[in-house]
């Protein structure tokens, strides 16, 4: 964790980078590398360690209390050490490593020669675990956006003269129709049905199409 002052006492920002990788017997594969941030008011949210912990625990619902508490304590110490003269910018890196053990092998003998064979059940379990983990970059990261952040995204109503031929919501694959209000994500400007993208962003703060992180400013 690291911290730096911001110009105004009411400004607070927490950036979290989550790195996920899987370690296999002969290699290591990166599954995901995502960043998201939340904004807060240190004068209101960090008045005590208990207040800081309650605030971050609510905003970081995908993290356990054991992880959130050090973040809250660090944030509170950063602000307390400056006697409210400055706001605070925090940066946290969280890394998750899944370790897959190599499947056990059984031995057969042919003409006195020992032949090693994959244990079918163990090998199948190994590759099923690997398949599940490899899908994680496209699944929930557990660090979605809050309802307040989602509500601040730009929306627009499709006009009658707008060319919508072939364009559809990539989440539900249903097309856009005139008069419909849709959501445009920053910074990529990809567009989705409001309900579809809200459900997605509650679980994952990245664009479903280009995987860029959606980070609207919350005052």
DRENPA-3360 file (N, C-alpha, C; in nm, 2 decimals, always signed):
BEGIN
1 = XXXXXXXX = +0.08/-0.12/+0.00/+0.00/+0.00/+0.00/+0.09/+0.12/+0.00 ~ +0.04/+0.23/-0.06/+0.11/+0.35/-0.06/+0.01/+0.47/-0.06 ~ +0.05/+0.59/-0.01/-0.04/+0.70/+0.00/+0.03/+0.83/-0.04 ~ -0.04/+0.93/-0.08/+0.01/+1.06/-0.12/-0.10/+1.16/-0.09 ~ -0.06/+1.29/-0.06/-0.16/+1.39/-0.03/-0.23/+1.44/-0.16 ~ -0.35/+1.48/-0.14/-0.43/+1.55/-0.24/-0.44/+1.70/-0.20 ~ -0.48/+1.79/-0.29/-0.48/+1.93/-0.25/-0.58/+1.97/-0.14 ~ -0.69/+1.91/-0.14/-0.80/+1.95/-0.05/-0.84/+1.84/+0.06;
9 = XXXXXXXX = -0.87/+1.88/+0.18/-0.90/+1.79/+0.29/-1.02/+1.70/+0.25 ~ -1.11/+1.75/+0.17/-1.23/+1.67/+0.14/-1.21/+1.57/+0.03 ~ -1.09/+1.57/-0.03/-1.07/+1.48/-0.14/-1.00/+1.35/-0.10 ~ -1.06/+1.24/-0.14/-1.00/+1.11/-0.11/-1.02/+1.01/-0.23 ~ -0.92/+0.93/-0.25/-0.92/+0.84/-0.37/-0.85/+0.71/-0.33 ~ -0.91/+0.60/-0.36/-0.85/+0.47/-0.34/-0.85/+0.40/-0.47 ~ -0.73/+0.37/-0.52/-0.71/+0.29/-0.64/-0.66/+0.15/-0.60 ~ -0.73/+0.05/-0.65/-0.70/-0.09/-0.62/-0.67/-0.16/-0.75;
17 = XXXXXXXX = -0.56/-0.23/-0.75/-0.52/-0.31/-0.87/-0.53/-0.46/-0.83 ~ -0.60/-0.54/-0.90/-0.61/-0.68/-0.87/-0.55/-0.76/-0.98 ~ -0.45/-0.85/-0.93/-0.38/-0.93/-1.03/-0.41/-1.08/-0.99 ~ -0.45/-1.15/-1.09/-0.48/-1.29/-1.07/-0.40/-1.38/-1.17 ~ -0.34/-1.48/-1.11/-0.26/-1.57/-1.20/-0.28/-1.71/-1.15 ~ -0.25/-1.81/-1.23/-0.25/-1.95/-1.19/-0.11/-2.01/-1.21 ~ -0.06/-2.08/-1.11/+0.07/-2.14/-1.12/+0.05/-2.29/-1.14 ~ +0.10/-2.34/-1.25/+0.09/-2.48/-1.29/+0.23/-2.55/-1.27;
25 = XXXXXXXX = +0.24/-2.68/-1.28/+0.37/-2.75/-1.25/+0.48/-2.70/-1.34 ~ +0.45/-2.66/-1.46/+0.56/-2.62/-1.55/+0.55/-2.48/-1.60 ~ +0.45/-2.40/-1.56/+0.44/-2.27/-1.61/+0.35/-2.19/-1.52 ~ +0.34/-2.06/-1.55/+0.25/-1.97/-1.48/+0.18/-1.88/-1.58 ~ +0.05/-1.87/-1.56/-0.04/-1.80/-1.66/-0.11/-1.68/-1.59 ~ -0.11/-1.56/-1.65/-0.18/-1.45/-1.60/-0.32/-1.46/-1.64 ~ -0.41/-1.45/-1.54/-0.56/-1.46/-1.57/-0.62/-1.32/-1.58 ~ -0.57/-1.23/-1.51/-0.64/-1.09/-1.51/-0.56/-0.99/-1.44;
33 = XXXXXXXX = -0.57/-0.87/-1.49/-0.50/-0.75/-1.43/-0.59/-0.63/-1.44 ~ -0.67/-0.60/-1.34/-0.77/-0.50/-1.34/-0.75/-0.39/-1.24 ~ -0.79/-0.27/-1.27/-0.78/-0.16/-1.18/-0.92/-0.09/-1.16 ~ -0.95/-0.05/-1.04/-1.07/+0.03/-1.02/-1.04/+0.13/-0.91 ~ -1.12/+0.23/-0.90/-1.10/+0.32/-0.79/-1.24/+0.37/-0.73 ~ -1.23/+0.41/-0.61/-1.35/+0.47/-0.55/-1.30/+0.61/-0.49 ~ -1.40/+0.70/-0.48/-1.37/+0.83/-0.42/-1.45/+0.85/-0.29 ~ -1.39/+0.92/-0.20/-1.45/+0.94/-0.07/-1.41/+1.08/-0.01;
41 = XXXXXXXX = -1.48/+1.11/+0.10/-1.45/+1.24/+0.17/-1.38/+1.20/+0.30 ~ -1.25/+1.22/+0.32/-1.18/+1.19/+0.44/-1.24/+1.26/+0.56 ~ -1.29/+1.38/+0.55/-1.35/+1.45/+0.66/-1.48/+1.38/+0.71 ~ -1.54/+1.31/+0.63/-1.67/+1.24/+0.67/-1.65/+1.09/+0.69 ~ -1.57/+1.03/+0.60/-1.56/+0.88/+0.60/-1.44/+0.83/+0.69 ~ -1.35/+0.92/+0.72/-1.23/+0.87/+0.80/-1.22/+0.94/+0.93 ~ -1.33/+0.97/+1.00/-1.32/+1.04/+1.13/-1.27/+0.95/+1.24 ~ -1.28/+0.82/+1.22/-1.22/+0.73/+1.32/-1.19/+0.60/+1.25;
49 = XXXXXXXX = -1.12/+0.51/+1.31/-1.08/+0.38/+1.25/-1.21/+0.30/+1.22 ~ -1.30/+0.30/+1.32/-1.42/+0.23/+1.30/-1.51/+0.28/+1.18 ~ -1.51/+0.41/+1.17/-1.59/+0.47/+1.06/-1.52/+0.43/+0.93 ~ -1.39/+0.44/+0.92/-1.31/+0.41/+0.80/-1.34/+0.26/+0.76 ~ -1.33/+0.17/+0.86/-1.35/+0.03/+0.83/-1.49/+0.00/+0.78 ~ -1.59/+0.06/+0.84/-1.73/+0.04/+0.80/-1.75/+0.09/+0.66 ~ -1.69/+0.21/+0.62/-1.71/+0.26/+0.49/-1.64/+0.18/+0.39 ~ -1.52/+0.14/+0.40/-1.45/+0.06/+0.30/-1.51/-0.08/+0.29;
57 = XXXXXXXX = -1.55/-0.14/+0.41/-1.61/-0.27/+0.40/-1.74/-0.27/+0.32 ~ -1.82/-0.16/+0.32/-1.94/-0.15/+0.24/-1.90/-0.13/+0.09 ~ -1.80/-0.05/+0.06/-1.77/-0.02/-0.08/-1.69/-0.13/-0.14 ~ -1.62/-0.21/-0.06/-1.53/-0.32/-0.12/-1.60/-0.45/-0.08 ~ -1.72/-0.47/-0.12/-1.80/-0.59/-0.08/-1.73/-0.72/-0.13 ~ -1.65/-0.72/-0.23/-1.59/-0.84/-0.28/-1.47/-0.88/-0.20 ~ -1.43/-0.80/-0.11/-1.31/-0.84/-0.03/-1.35/-0.88/+0.11 ~ -1.26/-0.96/+0.17/-1.29/-1.01/+0.31/-1.25/-0.90/+0.41;
65 = XXXXXXXX = -1.31/-0.91/+0.53/-1.28/-0.81/+0.63/-1.13/-0.81/+0.67 ~ -1.06/-0.92/+0.65/-0.92/-0.93/+0.68/-0.84/-0.85/+0.59 ~ -0.88/-0.83/+0.47/-0.81/-0.75/+0.37/-0.85/-0.60/+0.38 ~ -0.98/-0.58/+0.41/-1.03/-0.44/+0.41/-0.98/-0.37/+0.54 ~ -0.96/-0.44/+0.65/-0.92/-0.37/+0.77/-0.78/-0.30/+0.76 ~ -0.68/-0.37/+0.70/-0.55/-0.30/+0.68/-0.56/-0.18/+0.59 ~ -0.65/-0.19/+0.49/-0.67/-0.07/+0.40/-0.73/+0.05/+0.48 ~ -0.83/+0.02/+0.56/-0.90/+0.12/+0.64/-0.80/+0.18/+0.74;
73 = XXXXXXXX = -0.72/+0.10/+0.80/-0.62/+0.15/+0.90/-0.52/+0.23/+0.84 ~ -0.47/+0.19/+0.72/-0.37/+0.27/+0.65/-0.43/+0.40/+0.61 ~ -0.55/+0.40/+0.56/-0.61/+0.53/+0.52/-0.63/+0.62/+0.63 ~ -0.68/+0.57/+0.75/-0.70/+0.65/+0.86/-0.57/+0.71/+0.92 ~ -0.46/+0.63/+0.92/-0.33/+0.68/+0.96/-0.28/+0.79/+0.87 ~ -0.30/+0.77/+0.74/-0.25/+0.87/+0.65/-0.32/+1.01/+0.67 ~ -0.45/+1.01/+0.70/-0.52/+1.13/+0.72/-0.49/+1.19/+0.86 ~ -0.48/+1.10/+0.96/-0.46/+1.15/+1.10/-0.32/+1.21/+1.11;
81 = XXXXXXXX = -0.22/+1.16/+1.03/-0.08/+1.21/+1.04/-0.07/+1.35/+0.98 ~ -0.17/+1.39/+0.90/-0.16/+1.52/+0.84/-0.26/+1.62/+0.90 ~ -0.33/+1.57/+1.01/-0.42/+1.66/+1.08/-0.52/+1.73/+0.99 ~ -0.57/+1.66/+0.90/-0.68/+1.70/+0.81/-0.64/+1.82/+0.72 ~ -0.51/+1.84/+0.70/-0.47/+1.95/+0.62/-0.48/+1.92/+0.47 ~ -0.47/+1.79/+0.44/-0.47/+1.74/+0.30/-0.57/+1.62/+0.29 ~ -0.61/+1.61/+0.16/-0.68/+1.48/+0.13/-0.58/+1.37/+0.11 ~ -0.63/+1.26/+0.07/-0.53/+1.15/+0.06/-0.57/+1.06/-0.07;
89 = XXXXXXXX = -0.46/+1.02/-0.14/-0.47/+0.93/-0.25/-0.40/+0.80/-0.21 ~ -0.47/+0.69/-0.22/-0.42/+0.56/-0.17/-0.41/+0.47/-0.29 ~ -0.31/+0.38/-0.29/-0.29/+0.28/-0.39/-0.27/+0.15/-0.33 ~ -0.34/+0.04/-0.37/-0.33/-0.09/-0.31/-0.32/-0.19/-0.43 ~ -0.23/-0.29/-0.42/-0.22/-0.39/-0.51/-0.25/-0.53/-0.44 ~ -0.35/-0.60/-0.50/-0.38/-0.73/-0.44/-0.36/-0.84/-0.55 ~ -0.28/-0.94/-0.51/-0.25/-1.05/-0.60/-0.30/-1.18/-0.55 ~ -0.37/-1.25/-0.64/-0.42/-1.38/-0.61/-0.36/-1.49/-0.70;
97 = XXXXXXXX = -0.30/-1.59/-0.64/-0.23/-1.69/-0.71/-0.30/-1.83/-0.68 ~ -0.35/-1.89/-0.79/-0.40/-2.03/-0.77/-0.30/-2.13/-0.81 ~ -0.28/-2.23/-0.73/-0.17/-2.33/-0.75/-0.24/-2.46/-0.78 ~ -0.21/-2.51/-0.90/-0.26/-2.64/-0.95/-0.15/-2.75/-0.94 ~ -0.18/-2.85/-0.86/-0.09/-2.96/-0.85/-0.09/-3.05/-0.98 ~ +0.02/-3.11/-1.02/+0.02/-3.19/-1.13/-0.05/-3.32/-1.10 ~ -0.13/-3.37/-1.20/-0.21/-3.49/-1.17/-0.12/-3.61/-1.14 ~ -0.17/-3.69/-1.04/-0.09/-3.81/-1.00/-0.09/-3.91/-1.12;
105 = XXXXXXXX = +0.01/-3.99/-1.12/+0.03/-4.09/-1.23/+0.04/-4.23/-1.17 ~ -0.02/-4.33/-1.24/-0.02/-4.47/-1.19/+0.08/-4.54/-1.28 ~ +0.12/-4.66/-1.23/+0.23/-4.73/-1.30/+0.17/-4.87/-1.34 ~ +0.20/-4.91/-1.47/+0.17/-5.04/-1.52/+0.30/-5.10/-1.56 ~ +0.30/-5.23/-1.57/+0.42/-5.30/-1.62/+0.39/-5.39/-1.74 ~ +0.47/-5.37/-1.84/+0.46/-5.45/-1.97/+0.60/-5.51/-2.00 ~ +0.60/-5.64/-2.00/+0.72/-5.71/-2.03/+0.83/-5.66/-1.93 ~ +0.79/-5.64/-1.81/+0.89/-5.60/-1.71/+0.93/-5.45/-1.71;
113 = XXXXXXXX = +0.87/-5.38/-1.81/+0.90/-5.24/-1.82/+0.79/-5.16/-1.75 ~ +0.83/-5.06/-1.66/+0.73/-4.98/-1.59/+0.68/-4.87/-1.68 ~ +0.55/-4.85/-1.70/+0.49/-4.75/-1.79/+0.41/-4.66/-1.70 ~ +0.43/-4.53/-1.70/+0.35/-4.44/-1.62/+0.24/-4.39/-1.70 ~ +0.12/-4.39/-1.64/-0.01/-4.34/-1.71/-0.07/-4.24/-1.62 ~ -0.14/-4.14/-1.69/-0.21/-4.04/-1.61/-0.33/-4.11/-1.54 ~ -0.35/-4.07/-1.42/-0.47/-4.12/-1.34/-0.59/-4.04/-1.40 ~ -0.68/-4.11/-1.47/-0.78/-4.05/-1.54/-0.86/-3.95/-1.46;
121 = XXXXXXXX = -0.91/-3.99/-1.34/-0.99/-3.90/-1.26/-0.91/-3.77/-1.22 ~ -0.78/-3.79/-1.17/-0.70/-3.68/-1.13/-0.67/-3.59/-1.25 ~ -0.64/-3.64/-1.36/-0.62/-3.56/-1.48/-0.74/-3.48/-1.52 ~ -0.86/-3.54/-1.52/-0.98/-3.48/-1.56/-1.01/-3.36/-1.46 ~ -0.99/-3.38/-1.33/-1.01/-3.28/-1.23/-0.91/-3.16/-1.25 ~ -0.79/-3.20/-1.28/-0.69/-3.09/-1.31/-0.73/-3.00/-1.42 ~ -0.77/-3.06/-1.53/-0.80/-2.98/-1.65/-0.93/-2.91/-1.63 ~ -1.02/-2.96/-1.56/-1.15/-2.89/-1.53/-1.12/-2.77/-1.44;
129 = XXXXXXXX = -1.03/-2.78/-1.34/-0.99/-2.67/-1.26/-0.92/-2.56/-1.35 ~ -0.84/-2.60/-1.44/-0.77/-2.51/-1.53/-0.87/-2.44/-1.62 ~ -0.96/-2.51/-1.68/-1.06/-2.45/-1.76/-1.14/-2.34/-1.69 ~ -1.18/-2.38/-1.56/-1.26/-2.28/-1.48/-1.18/-2.15/-1.46 ~ -1.05/-2.17/-1.43/-0.97/-2.05/-1.40/-0.94/-1.97/-1.52 ~ -0.92/-2.03/-1.64/-0.90/-1.96/-1.76/-1.02/-1.88/-1.80 ~ -1.13/-1.91/-1.75/-1.25/-1.83/-1.79/-1.27/-1.71/-1.70 ~ -1.19/-1.70/-1.59/-1.21/-1.59/-1.49/-1.19/-1.45/-1.55;
137 = XXXXXXXX = -1.10/-1.42/-1.65/-1.10/-1.28/-1.69/-1.23/-1.23/-1.75 ~ -1.32/-1.32/-1.79/-1.44/-1.28/-1.85/-1.56/-1.30/-1.75 ~ -1.53/-1.34/-1.63/-1.63/-1.36/-1.53/-1.62/-1.25/-1.43 ~ -1.69/-1.27/-1.32/-1.69/-1.16/-1.22/-1.56/-1.15/-1.15 ~ -1.51/-1.03/-1.13/-1.38/-1.01/-1.05/-1.41/-1.00/-0.90 ~ -1.54/-0.99/-0.87/-1.57/-0.97/-0.72/-1.55/-0.83/-0.68 ~ -1.52/-0.73/-0.77/-1.49/-0.59/-0.73/-1.57/-0.50/-0.82 ~ -1.70/-0.52/-0.82/-1.79/-0.44/-0.91/-1.80/-0.30/-0.86;
145 = XXXXXXXX = -1.87/-0.22/-0.95/-1.90/-0.08/-0.92/-2.02/-0.07/-0.82 ~ -2.03/+0.04/-0.75/-2.14/+0.07/-0.66/-2.25/+0.12/-0.74 ~ -2.37/+0.12/-0.69/-2.49/+0.18/-0.75/-2.47/+0.32/-0.78 ~ -2.40/+0.39/-0.69/-2.38/+0.54/-0.71/-2.29/+0.56/-0.83 ~ -2.19/+0.48/-0.84/-2.10/+0.50/-0.96/-2.17/+0.47/-1.09 ~ -2.25/+0.36/-1.09/-2.32/+0.32/-1.21/-2.42/+0.43/-1.25 ~ -2.48/+0.49/-1.15/-2.58/+0.60/-1.18/-2.52/+0.72/-1.24 ~ -2.39/+0.74/-1.22/-2.32/+0.86/-1.28/-2.28/+0.84/-1.42;
153 = XXXXXXXX = -2.30/+0.72/-1.48/-2.26/+0.69/-1.62/-2.35/+0.77/-1.71 ~ -2.29/+0.81/-1.83/-2.36/+0.89/-1.92/-2.47/+0.80/-2.00 ~ -2.59/+0.85/-2.00/-2.70/+0.78/-2.08/-2.74/+0.87/-2.19 ~ -2.80/+0.81/-2.29/-2.85/+0.89/-2.41/-2.97/+0.82/-2.47 ~ -3.06/+0.90/-2.52/-3.18/+0.84/-2.59/-3.15/+0.84/-2.74 ~ -3.18/+0.72/-2.80/-3.16/+0.70/-2.94/-3.26/+0.78/-3.02 ~ -3.21/+0.86/-3.11/-3.30/+0.95/-3.19/-3.35/+0.87/-3.31 ~ -3.46/+0.93/-3.37/-3.52/+0.86/-3.48/-3.43/+0.85/-3.60;
161 = XXXXXXXX = -3.34/+0.95/-3.62/-3.26/+0.96/-3.74/-3.12/+0.89/-3.72 ~ -3.10/+0.84/-3.61/-2.97/+0.77/-3.58/-2.96/+0.64/-3.65 ~ -2.85/+0.61/-3.72/-2.83/+0.48/-3.79/-2.80/+0.37/-3.69 ~ -2.89/+0.28/-3.67/-2.87/+0.18/-3.57/-2.86/+0.04/-3.63 ~ -2.85/+0.03/-3.76/-2.85/-0.09/-3.83/-2.73/-0.18/-3.79 ~ -2.76/-0.30/-3.74/-2.66/-0.39/-3.70/-2.60/-0.37/-3.56 ~ -2.64/-0.26/-3.49/-2.58/-0.24/-3.36/-2.67/-0.30/-3.26 ~ -2.61/-0.37/-3.16/-2.69/-0.44/-3.06/-2.61/-0.43/-2.93;
169 = XXXXXXXX = -2.68/-0.46/-2.82/-2.62/-0.48/-2.69/-2.54/-0.61/-2.69 ~ -2.41/-0.60/-2.66/-2.33/-0.72/-2.67/-2.35/-0.82/-2.55 ~ -2.42/-0.77/-2.45/-2.45/-0.86/-2.34/-2.57/-0.95/-2.36 ~ -2.68/-0.89/-2.41/-2.80/-0.97/-2.43/-2.82/-1.00/-2.58 ~ -2.74/-0.93/-2.67/-2.75/-0.95/-2.81/-2.88/-0.91/-2.88 ~ -2.95/-0.83/-2.80/-3.07/-0.77/-2.86/-3.04/-0.63/-2.92 ~ -3.11/-0.59/-3.03/-3.08/-0.47/-3.10/-3.13/-0.35/-3.02 ~ -3.08/-0.23/-3.06/-3.13/-0.10/-3.01/-3.25/-0.05/-3.10;
177 = XXXXXXXX = -3.34/+0.01/-3.04/-3.46/+0.07/-3.11/-3.47/+0.22/-3.08 ~ -3.53/+0.29/-3.16/-3.54/+0.43/-3.15/-3.62/+0.47/-3.02 ~ -3.58/+0.57/-2.95/-3.64/+0.62/-2.83/-3.59/+0.55/-2.71 ~ -3.51/+0.44/-2.73/-3.45/+0.37/-2.61/-3.34/+0.45/-2.55 ~ -3.34/+0.44/-2.41/-3.23/+0.51/-2.34/-3.12/+0.40/-2.31 ~ -3.00/+0.43/-2.35/-2.89/+0.34/-2.33/-2.78/+0.40/-2.25 ~ -2.68/+0.32/-2.21/-2.57/+0.37/-2.13/-2.44/+0.36/-2.22 ~ -2.36/+0.47/-2.21/-2.24/+0.48/-2.28/-2.12/+0.48/-2.18;
185 = XXXXXXXX = -2.03/+0.38/-2.19/-1.92/+0.37/-2.09/-1.81/+0.46/-2.12 ~ -1.75/+0.52/-2.02/-1.62/+0.59/-2.03/-1.51/+0.49/-2.00 ~ -1.39/+0.50/-2.07/-1.36/+0.60/-2.17/-1.38/+0.55/-2.31 ~ -1.44/+0.42/-2.33/-1.44/+0.36/-2.46/-1.56/+0.40/-2.55 ~ -1.67/+0.45/-2.48/-1.79/+0.49/-2.55/-1.87/+0.37/-2.61 ~ -1.85/+0.25/-2.57/-1.93/+0.14/-2.61/-2.07/+0.15/-2.54 ~ -2.18/+0.11/-2.61/-2.31/+0.13/-2.56/-2.38/+0.00/-2.53 ~ -2.47/+0.01/-2.43/-2.54/-0.11/-2.38/-2.68/-0.08/-2.33;
193 = XXXXXXXX = -2.77/-0.17/-2.32/-2.89/-0.15/-2.25/-2.86/-0.12/-2.11 ~ -2.94/-0.02/-2.05/-2.91/+0.02/-1.91/-2.91/-0.10/-1.82 ~ -3.02/-0.18/-1.82/-3.03/-0.29/-1.73/-2.92/-0.39/-1.74 ~ -2.88/-0.42/-1.87/-2.78/-0.52/-1.90/-2.64/-0.47/-1.84 ~ -2.60/-0.35/-1.87/-2.47/-0.31/-1.82/-2.47/-0.28/-1.67 ~ -2.58/-0.24/-1.61/-2.58/-0.22/-1.47/-2.56/-0.36/-1.40 ~ -2.62/-0.46/-1.45/-2.60/-0.59/-1.39/-2.46/-0.64/-1.40 ~ -2.40/-0.61/-1.52/-2.26/-0.65/-1.54/-2.16/-0.57/-1.45;
201 = XXXXXXXX = -2.18/-0.44/-1.44/-2.09/-0.36/-1.37/-2.10/-0.38/-1.22 ~ -2.21/-0.43/-1.17/-2.22/-0.46/-1.03/-2.11/-0.57/-0.99 ~ -2.08/-0.65/-1.09/-1.99/-0.76/-1.07/-1.85/-0.74/-1.13 ~ -1.84/-0.66/-1.23/-1.71/-0.64/-1.30/-1.70/-0.50/-1.35 ~ -1.60/-0.42/-1.31/-1.59/-0.28/-1.35/-1.53/-0.25/-1.49 ~ -1.53/-0.35/-1.58/-1.47/-0.34/-1.71/-1.57/-0.35/-1.82 ~ -1.54/-0.29/-1.93/-1.63/-0.30/-2.05/-1.63/-0.44/-2.10 ~ -1.75/-0.50/-2.13/-1.76/-0.63/-2.18/-1.69/-0.65/-2.31;
209 = XXXXXXXX = -1.68/-0.54/-2.39/-1.62/-0.56/-2.53/-1.47/-0.54/-2.53 ~ -1.42/-0.43/-2.48/-1.28/-0.40/-2.49/-1.20/-0.43/-2.36 ~ -1.27/-0.45/-2.25/-1.21/-0.48/-2.12/-1.14/-0.37/-2.06 ~ -1.16/-0.24/-2.11/-1.11/-0.13/-2.04/-1.18/-0.10/-1.91 ~ -1.12/-0.05/-1.81/-1.18/-0.02/-1.68/-1.27/+0.10/-1.69 ~ -1.39/+0.09/-1.64/-1.48/+0.20/-1.63/-1.47/+0.27/-1.49 ~ -1.42/+0.39/-1.49/-1.39/+0.46/-1.36/-1.46/+0.60/-1.36 ~ -1.59/+0.61/-1.35/-1.65/+0.74/-1.34/-1.61/+0.81/-1.21;
217 = XXX = -1.60/+0.94/-1.22/-1.57/+1.02/-1.10/-1.69/+1.04/-1.01 ~ -1.67/+1.01/-0.88/-1.78/+1.02/-0.78/-1.74/+1.13/-0.69 ~ -1.82/+1.24/-0.68/-1.79/+1.35/-0.60/-1.83/+1.33/-0.45;
% end
